[in-house]
Amino acid sequence: MTALENGYESQRKAAAINYLLGQIGLSNGKETEWWNHQSYPELGNRTPTQAWLDGDEEGVRKLVDKWYADTQNGIDQHRQDPEFMAMLRRKAETFRTKLARA
């Protein structure tokens, strides 16, 4: 694979990570903060950008995969909590009522 192809593959992987970050809930520029403004012990106390540029794409991917899995597990736990789900339904109904009046 040429250096140019490697660069494209690296960009594709970074775009996939950004997509997962959006699925977790980071958006509107928060992805940039995540990449550049916080270091993580899992990455040797580097930011994701530093780790990525050092060639540790796998470490960055593992960090995001774990975060994504933890988020999904949290969602699954809340879905099984009838009180939490009832509270969400009440809030959603209140919101729909307010929208209908607007």
N, C-alpha and C positions, 0 to 999 in steps of 0.2 A: 504494500500500500504506500502511495506517495505521501509526502508531507502535506500536500494540499488535501488529499483524501482524509488523512488523519485529522486535519483541522476541521473539515466538514463533519466528520464523525463526532469529534469532541463537541462541536456546536450543537449537533443533533441531540447528544446526550444531555447537554446543559439545558436545551429547550424542553426535553422530557422531564427533567428535574423541576424546571419552572412550572410545568403543567401540574406536577404532583403537589408542589407548594400551593398552587391555586386551589387544588382539591382539598388540601388541609385547611385552607382558609386565608392564606397570605395572598393579597392582591393590592392593587393600587400603589405600586412602588414598594410595598413591604418586602417583596422578593429581593430587591436591591439591598435593603437593610440586612436581610438574612445572609445574603452572599458576602457582604462587605463589613458589617459592623459588629459582629459577635463571633468570638472564638469558641471552640468546643473542645472539651477534653478528648472526645472520640477522634478528633482530627489533630491531635498533638498540640492542642491549644492554639490552633490556627483558625483563621476564618475559612469558610468554604472556598472563597476565591483563592486564598493562599494555598490551600490544600490542592485545589484543582490545578493551579498553575505549577505546583510542584509535582504534578503527575499522579496525584492520589484521587483520581476520579472515582475509583471503587469505594474509598472511604467516605466520600461525599454522598455517593449513592446509598451506601449502607445507613448513613445517618438519616437521610430522608426516608428511606424505606422503613426504618424503625419508628420514626416520628409518624409516618402515615399509618403504620400498623397500630401504634398506640392510640392514635386518633380514632381509627375504626373500632378498636376494642372499647374505647370510652363511649362511642356512639351506641355500640351493641348493648353495653351495660345500661345505658339510659333507656333504650328501647324496651328493655325488660322490666323497667321500673314503672309500675302503673301510676303512681302518684306524679312522677315527673311527666309522663305522657299526658296525664289529665291536665296538668298545669300548662303544658304547651298547647293543648287543644283550647283551653280557656283563653290564653293569650292570642292565639290565632283568630278565634271568634271575635274577641274584642277588637282586634286590628281590622278584620273584615267589616265589622259594624261601623267603625270609624271611617273606613274607605267608602262605604255605601252612603254615608251621610255627606261626604265631601263633594 
